[in-house]
Amino acid sequence: MDTVTLTERAARRIARIVAKEPAAKALRVSVEGGGCSGFSYKFDLTDAAGDDDVVIERDGATVYVDAVSLPFMAGSEIDFVDDLMGQSFQIRNPNATASCGCGTSFAV
């Protein structure tokens, strides 16, 4: 199964965010039912990995993805974008057949 990767920009941003939160050690990314396209990404700061989490590390940043969410995200790349529309984490997901304009909701 393809793993999830982080861009250098995402890793830098995650490391900065986690450094400012004393109780946090990593960013958790999960997939939930809902959103305008069927599924949505959820981002949370966390202090520990779950038993079934996949751990992704790059340049001092750590991301956890749970085993239920991983098949929906396999082969995805997490990026951090800072443009005229604002700042946000964006997930380039090859499994998504459709997505909404905000980029946090998708269909498979």
C-alpha positions as CSV (number, residue, x, y, z in Angstrom):
1,M,0.0,0.0,0.0
2,D,1.3,3.4,-0.9
3,T,2.2,5.6,2.0
4,V,1.4,9.3,2.7
5,T,4.2,11.8,2.1
6,L,4.9,15.3,3.3
7,T,6.4,18.1,1.3
8,E,9.2,20.1,2.7
9,R,6.8,23.1,3.2
10,A,4.3,21.0,5.1
11,A,7.0,19.5,7.3
12,R,8.4,23.0,8.2
13,R,4.9,24.3,9.0
14,I,3.9,21.3,11.1
15,A,7.2,21.5,13.1
16,R,6.5,25.2,13.8
17,I,2.9,24.6,14.9
18,V,3.9,21.7,17.2
19,A,6.8,23.7,18.7
20,K,4.3,26.4,19.8
21,E,1.9,23.8,21.5
22,P,3.5,22.3,24.6
23,A,1.1,19.4,24.8
24,A,1.4,18.4,21.1
25,K,4.0,16.1,19.5
26,A,2.4,15.6,16.1
27,L,-0.3,16.4,13.6
28,R,-3.0,13.8,13.2
29,V,-4.7,13.7,9.8
30,S,-7.8,11.5,9.4
31,V,-10.7,11.0,7.0
32,E,-14.3,11.4,8.2
33,G,-17.6,10.9,6.5
34,G,-19.3,14.2,5.6
35,G,-18.4,17.3,3.8
36,C,-19.9,18.5,0.5
37,S,-18.2,15.7,-1.5
38,G,-18.7,12.7,0.8
39,F,-15.5,12.6,2.9
40,S,-13.5,15.3,4.6
41,Y,-10.0,15.6,6.1
42,K,-9.7,16.4,9.8
43,F,-6.5,17.9,11.3
44,D,-5.8,17.7,15.0
45,L,-2.7,18.2,17.2
46,T,-2.0,15.2,19.4
47,D,0.5,14.1,22.0
48,A,0.7,10.4,21.2
49,A,0.2,7.9,18.4
50,G,-2.6,5.4,18.5
51,D,-1.9,1.6,18.3
52,D,-2.9,1.4,14.7
53,D,-1.4,4.7,13.5
54,V,1.1,5.0,10.6
55,V,3.8,7.4,11.5
56,I,5.1,9.8,8.8
57,E,8.2,11.8,9.6
58,R,10.1,14.4,7.7
59,D,12.5,17.2,8.7
60,G,11.5,17.2,12.4
61,A,7.8,16.9,11.7
62,T,5.6,14.0,12.6
63,V,2.2,13.1,11.2
64,Y,-0.1,10.3,12.4
65,V,-2.7,8.6,10.1
66,D,-5.0,6.0,11.5
67,A,-5.4,2.6,9.8
68,V,-9.1,3.3,8.9
69,S,-8.1,6.6,7.1
70,L,-5.0,5.2,5.4
71,P,-6.7,3.4,2.5
72,F,-8.5,6.7,1.6
73,M,-5.2,8.6,1.6
74,A,-2.8,6.0,0.1
75,G,-0.4,7.7,-2.2
76,S,-1.4,11.2,-1.0
77,E,1.0,14.1,-0.5
78,I,0.4,16.6,2.3
79,D,1.5,20.1,1.3
80,F,1.2,23.6,2.9
81,V,0.2,26.4,0.7
82,D,0.4,30.1,1.3
83,D,-1.2,32.1,-1.5
84,L,-3.7,34.8,-2.2
85,M,-6.5,32.5,-0.9
86,G,-4.8,32.1,2.4
87,Q,-2.7,29.5,4.2
88,S,-3.8,25.9,4.5
89,F,-2.7,22.3,4.4
90,Q,-3.7,20.7,1.1
91,I,-3.8,17.0,0.4
92,R,-3.1,15.8,-3.2
93,N,-5.0,12.6,-3.1
94,P,-4.8,10.3,-6.2
95,N,-7.8,8.3,-4.9
96,A,-10.1,11.3,-5.0
97,T,-12.5,11.2,-7.9
98,A,-14.0,14.6,-7.0
99,S,-13.3,17.4,-4.5
100,C,-14.9,20.6,-3.4
101,G,-13.5,24.1,-3.9
102,C,-12.2,24.4,-0.4
103,G,-10.0,21.3,-0.8
104,T,-11.0,19.6,2.4
105,S,-13.8,17.5,1.1
106,F,-13.5,14.7,-1.5
107,A,-15.2,11.6,-3.0
108,V,-13.7,8.3,-3.9
